[in-house]
């Protein structure tokens, strides 16, 4: 996989606190980068209102493969694409790239199930969302 395989790339700087005792970014930080990149994109596109909007996405499955270490002070680029859009779910596929490398340092995914904010019951991905998200399906 390469950067060109991801329609959207978002840049996130590593922080000193991201490194663990072994001198590289701890695995939990990768999931934070995935979540930050996707939610920032949804907010930027006007699809997600964090405080009051509905639906909201709940993560029901995640996974990550680590291909090489990343360490502070590297800048990471998070590649974003969508594998599938279901009736009420989206499978986000992500990759972590760093400068000087065409191959990703990590690849991962998570599945959002969209639910009503109040009832927490699954709800269909809104048509306006679907139209925008389909631009990321590969």
Buried (B, 14 or more C-beta within 10 A) or exposed (E): BEBEEBEBBBEBEBEEEBBEEEEBBEEEBBBEBBBEBBBBBBEEBEBBEEEEEEBBBEBEEBEBEBBEBBBBEBEBBBBBBBEEBEEBBBBBBBBBBBEEBEEBBBBBBBBBBBBEEEEEEBBEBBEEBEEBBEEBBE
